[in-house]
Amino acid sequence: MFSLPSFLLYTFVTSITPGPNNIMSMSLGLKVGFRKTLYFNAGVLTGFCIITLLCAFFCAKLNEWIPEIRLPMLVLGTIYLIWLAVKILRSTYDTKAYLSGLLLQFVNVKVMVSAIVSIQMFVLPYYQSTEALAAFAIFIAIAGTSCNLVWSGFGSVASRLFANHTKLINTILAISLVFCAAGFWF
């Protein structure tokens, strides 16, 4: 029997915990305030929907491929997190924030893994219709983007508290991403 509470809890936990989208949302909120992060988060939502839909529809096939693509995914994930750390250290507000948020999803391993796990474990055993898969995928994307907005808001509030410490905060965020990348290998 489908467990809606378990699915919702998993979706919330994977959406609210730190990841590339949340860290970028907080970093942008620190720099430019909540309102200006909305373009970035709109891009995140669009890309998130695309990725979760792809994961939902190809999850069964990906399940067969996972042992074979584990190493390339680890390498790509590591490169991506280090790239993101450098981007945070050098960050300035990008007027192409929507496009940045959209493209970020295509290398965001956290989005892919959480979508695959939630679809594989919670959805596919009970629902296989195109409509159901699309509905669950879009729900996951909306939940994730909603949590990004929470992080954007936190960054915006924190910017007032830590206005003189932006470089230190970005350095700490960047170092945390490098530790995450290293964690892939241990």
N, C-alpha and C positions, 0 to 999 in steps of 0.2 A: 504494500500500500504506500502511495506517495506521501511523504512526510513534509508537509508545507512548513511547519516550524523549523525543522532541520535545514531545509533549503534556504529559508529566509535568514536564519542565523548564520549559515555559511556565507551567504551572499553579503550580509552586513559585515561580518568579520573580515572577509577578504577585500571588501570595499573601503573600510575605514582605516585599516592598518597602513602604515607607511609603504609607499611604493612610488614608482616614477611619477605617475600622475599627481599623487597627493603632494609629493615633495616639490614638484614644479609648481603646482597650484599655490602652495604655501610660499614658495620663494617669490613668485609673481605678486602674491598678495602683500608680501613684505615691501616689495619695491614700488608697486604702482597702485595699491589699494584694491578693494574687492571688485568694484565696478569694471575696472579695466581687465580683470581676469576672466570676465564673462566670454570674451572672444576666444580665448584659449580653451576654456571649458566647453564652449560650443563645438570647437574642433575635436576635443576629447570625446564628447558625446557622439559625434558623427563617426569618428574612427572606431570608438568602442562598439557602437552598433554594428559596424561592418565586420569587425573582428569576431564579436560574439556570434553573429549570424553565421559567419564562415565556420567557426568552431562547432556550432550546433549541427550544421548540415554535413560536415565532414568528420565529425567526432569518431564515428565508428571506424572509418578508414585510418584516421590518425592514431587510434588506439593500436592498430597493427604496426604502425611505423614508429611508434615511440622508442622502442629499444634501438632502432637503427639511427634515429636522429638525435639521440640524447647528447652525444659529444658536440655535434655542430650547434645545437641549441645552447649548450653551456658556453661555448666559445662566443657565440653571438650575444648571449645575455651578458657575459662578462664585458665584452667590448662596449655594448650598449650602456651598461651602468657606469663604466669609466668615462665614456663620452658625455653622459649626463652629468657626472660629477664635474668635469671640465666646463661644461656649459653653465652650470650653476656658479662656479667660481668666476667665470668671465661674464656673467649675465648682465644684460641691459634689456630694457623693454623692447620687445620685437613687435613692430606694427603688423607683422604677418602672424599674429598669435593664433588665429584660427587654424591656419595651415600647419603651424608648429604642433598644435594640439592634435590635429588630425593625423599627421605623419608619425607622431610619437607612438600611436597605437600599433603601428605596423612593426615596431621593434620592441614593444612592451611585453616582455616575457610574462610578467605578473598577470596581465590581462588574459593572455593566451592560456596560461596554465590554469588560472582560476575558472575561466570559461569552460575549458575542456573537462576539468574535474567536476564542476557543478552539473554540466550537461550529462556527462558519462555516469555519474553516481546518482544524481537526483532526478533527472528528467527522462533519459532514454529508457530506463527500465519500465517506465509507466506510460510515456507519451512518445509517439513516433511521427505524428502527423506534421506536415509542413507548418500548419498554423500554430500548433502547440510549440514546436521548436522555435519559430520566429517570436512568439510571445515571450517565452522564457528568455531568449537571447536579448531581446529589447529590454525586458525587465532588469536583467543583470546589468546592462549598459546604463540604464537610468539610475539604478541604485549606486553604481560605481561613480558616476558623474555627480550625483547628489553629494556623495562623500567628498569629492574633489572640491565642491563649493564650500563645504565645512572647512576644509584645509585652507582654501583661499581666504575665507573670512578670518580664520585664526591668524594667517599671515598678515592680513590687513590690520587687525587689532594689535598684533605683536609689533608691527612696524612702528606704532606710536610708542610702545614701551621700550623697544630696542633700536630706535632710530640711529643711534651712534655706534651700533655694533653689527651692522649689516654684513660687513666683510667677515667677521668672526662667525656669525650664524651661517653664512654661505659656506665657509670653510668646514664647519662642523657637519653640515648637510652633505657636502661633497665627500668628506672622509667617511661618513656613514654609508654612502653608496659604494665606495671602494671596499669597505668591509663586507657589504652585501655581496659584491662581486666575488670577493675571496671566499665567502661562505659557499658559493656554488661548488668549490673544489674540495671542500673538507666535509 
